[in-house]
Amino acid sequence: MAIRQRGIASRVIGISRTKKTINKAKKAGAIDDGFCDFKPLSDCELIILCSPVNIIINTLSKIKPFIAPGTIITDVGSTKSEIVKSAGMILPKGADFIGAHPLAGSEKSGIDNANGGLFEKSLCVLTPLKANSKKNIRRLESFWLALGSRVSFLTPSAHDKITSFTSHLPHLIAFNLLESIPAVDLRYAASGLRDAARIAASDPLVWADIFISNRAAILKSAGKFQTHFDKFLKLLKSGDSKRIIQVIKKAKFKRDTFLNKVNE
Amino acid sequence: MAIRQRGIASRVIGISRTKKTINKAKKAGAIDDGFCDFKPLSDCELIILCSPVNIIINTLSKIKPFIAPGTIITDVGSTKSEIVKSAGMILPKGADFIGAHPLAGSEKSGIDNANGGLFEKSLCVLTPLKANSKKNIRRLESFWLALGSRVSFLTPSAHDKITSFTSHLPHLIAFNLLESIPAVDLRYAASGLRDAARIAASDPLVWADIFISNRAAILKSAGKFQTHFDKFLKLLKSGDSKRIIQVIKKAKFKRDTFLNKVNE
């Protein structure tokens, strides 16, 4: 939708499992044409895989026969190491797969929630490897800039480590926070909990995939959180208000300094 | 501000430690007049204590000499057991203290962030005891209804148990989540983390007070969260995507069912 609204490509095609999704995407103005098979990919200069992480990986071998020489293949998956590694193993030698992760979106998913302005003022992380064509990296960077995004470069593993803290851990926490609260108590919830738990409404299949795909990094950041949480409870048990205030002040400073304006 | 905008009282006075705050409150239209001492309380029909929990408790003995017979004393503190118990011990026999907690507000505090519409469509929990005058309970209920709030009744301890889950635990988590994330990584944060961590910008003194005042209940709900979190990490370690999806689905259901519209 964003590509067509900004006139970035001469033609956008969509490939989906169902005709129904294709019809919706056409009606929404997101695609010029749509298909339920991979053959039309051989005409494409840029292929963007947009599905849950493990489906992206499964799709690589399915699209392999249809990739024309010179085509850039990329994705929008929330974890990068596994996808980039799989692409290297599965795709043919000449194929140029460059991992991408636009830090944009909401708890809503599917074509019904599509929004052509989604990437404006957002940040897109690209995770190219040394083997990638420099020209294609620049082309993909230009593509995201043209969509209104800023672009950062990280290695796949640096990306996965950072997002394990900034995205995966908050989701992990939100799901378990809601799991912990008795349903009958939720009528007393106010805006604090509503906002803290917004991301708990995210798609279960997408997030189970992300967690499993990045589990090594997530287990580390979750462990760090557990350590801090446990330490805080000990301060609380001993009634150490002075040190409790210190921790809260540091957290508030981080929030006020770095998170008042974030990548949308 | 809300009282004056709705014309609920013939006169509203504010008592603050500093003349500066009083002048701001006057300028903002929140009070008719303001003072830095407690004497004017003897003319009041309704006294509302609005400060961090332990300051509310400290203030009780200070206002004690100035409470006229028939005056209703109430508060807006986020925990109720300790305050209601202290009021019972400190205030004179005839004084009618009725605990209140409007589930409204944001991470911002102080007269500079005052908003006369804050209580509209919100929920206010009253925690009267059997000793309270039935007439005064009704009067206080009418007061909150007149401010645009709905009103619920709970015992102080039921209130503290519920809010330990719906409010105190999410704050505890938000502070420790930010404590866990390396500051350098925060430039990669997106709207998910921003919203999840909004409440981490809350006032440190207010929240240290709330935590300590309600620590017994909070330690229990935090323990429940720790158990669920730990269990989830074990599922992640073993790659049990089926059960991970189950947990996320349950959390998403709770979020979608009970938290899409909450008390503002």
Interface residues (C-beta under 8 A of the other chain):
Chain A: L103 A104 G105 S106 E107 S122 L123 V125 S152 I162 T163 F165 T166 S167 L169 P170 H171 L172 I173 A174 F175 N176 L177 L178 E179 S180 I181 P182 A183 D185 L186 R187 Y188 A189 A190 S191 G192 L193 R194 D195 A196 A197 R198 I199 A200 A201 S202 P204 L205 W207 A208 D209 F211 I212 R215 I218 L219 S221 A222 K224 F225 Q226 H228 F229 D230 F232 L233 L236 K237 G239 S241 I244 I245 V247 I248 K249 K250 A251 K252 K254 R255 D256 F258 L259 N260 V262 N263 E264
Chain B: L103 A104 G105 S106 E107 S122 L123 V125 S152 I162 T163 F165 T166 S167 L169 P170 H171 L172 I173 A174 F175 N176 L177 L178 E179 S180 I181 P182 A183 D185 L186 R187 Y188 A189 A190 S191 G192 L193 R194 D195 A196 A197 R198 I199 A200 A201 S202 P204 L205 W207 A208 D209 F211 I212 R215 I218 L219 S221 A222 K224 F225 Q226 H228 F229 D230 F232 L233 L236 K237 G239 S241 I244 I245 V247 I248 K249 K250 A251 K252 K254 R255 D256 F258 L259 V262 N263 E264
